[in-house]
Amino acid sequence: MLRDRFAGSARISFTAHYTGYVWHRHHWSPKGFDTGLGHLAYLGLAPINRMTRQLYGFDLETLLLQRHALIDHLLTGIAGEVGPIQVLELAAGLSPRGYRLLQSPQLDIRQYVEVDLPEMAARKRRLIDRLPGRHPRILTADLFPQGGGNPLEQLSLGQFDSNLPLVCISEGLINYFDLDAVQRLWRQIAALTLSFPRVDYLSDLFEQPPNRPGHRLMTLGRSLLSLAVRGRVHLHFENDEQAQSALLANGFGRAALLDPATAGPIEQMPASDAPSLVRVIHAQA
Ligand SMILES: C[S@@+](CC[C@H](N)C(=O)[O-])C[C@H]1O[C@@H](n2cnc3c(N)ncnc32)[C@H](O)[C@@H]1O
């Protein structure tokens, strides 16, 4: 049963290949982060992207790049505000963020730790090992262990300096798990404030606003993605207020839900003609 559940989580790894391919296509990541599987997924989704672009003014690729550009923007903003930081990127997949930001002379990132399931972490290590410069540390953990427990406590206490602020990122993770599991993870992230002077949390979040433009598209997108990952995709909240209340109820002192499409001019952020269906959470414990 444990193996089944783990296999369930591993199916989600498939989506990291698509994202990895998009990163590479837009020159956000080095060669090798684009896998054959990612290319295949990209080609398979191209007709859907074309259709949503024509009908709704945006596509999956733009949604993806917009939220990542906003997460980068918020992360660099926090670094500018507080000075030296440490970063824990959960379910990092083939994200080049850690590697890319560690090469920036403007940012004082003392430690960058990425976490993923064993197979994805091993693949990422192989890719990163060939690259010059500073590398993120890549660790293995199941963030939703069957028997409970707090993987974040173990990860953070062993890897980081407790005198420096910590930024925790999760992208492309939250909507694959049910509300109980997500709230447990949020409580664990918020509890890191007991160990660090400041904890910021950045994440994407898909909501499902009822009877509003985009509702039918979200339903279609959810069904397609559920099919692709052979598991349920969860849209836990109907609006920003519900999501914000849940973050506050689970240990965060402040929580904002940001719409990437209206977040203002941001470097590398592609424009779209419609409000985004995705939000970026910036919460502080
Ligand atoms: C959509 S991908 C993430 C993409 C990545 N954030 C990026 O920016 O390219 C989802 C990731 O979650 C990881 N994942 C799924 N279940 C997990 C779990 N229980 N614990 C840790 N990682 C998990 C998958 O292996 C996969 O790499």
The ligand as an ORCA input file, in Angstrom:
! r2SCAN-3c Opt
* xyz 0 1
  C       4.963     20.025    -11.364
  S       6.398     19.272    -10.769
  C       7.231     20.614    -10.055
  C       7.833     21.533    -11.020
  C       8.862     22.436    -10.431
  N       8.353     23.118     -9.259
  C       9.380     23.411    -11.453
  O       9.437     24.602    -11.143
  O       9.793     23.002    -12.539
  C       5.880     18.392     -9.321
  C       7.034     17.785     -8.562
  O       6.536     17.287     -7.318
  C       7.268     16.152     -6.973
  N       6.512     15.405     -5.959
  C       5.313     14.776     -6.111
  N       4.932     14.202     -4.965
  C       5.897     14.467     -4.054
  C       6.083     14.114     -2.682
  N       5.173     13.369     -2.030
  N       7.206     14.537     -2.053
  C       8.138     15.262     -2.720
  N       8.011     15.647     -4.018
  C       6.913     15.240     -4.674
  C       7.407     15.438     -8.308
  O       8.435     14.475     -8.312
  C       7.663     16.604     -9.269
  O       9.034     16.824     -9.469
*
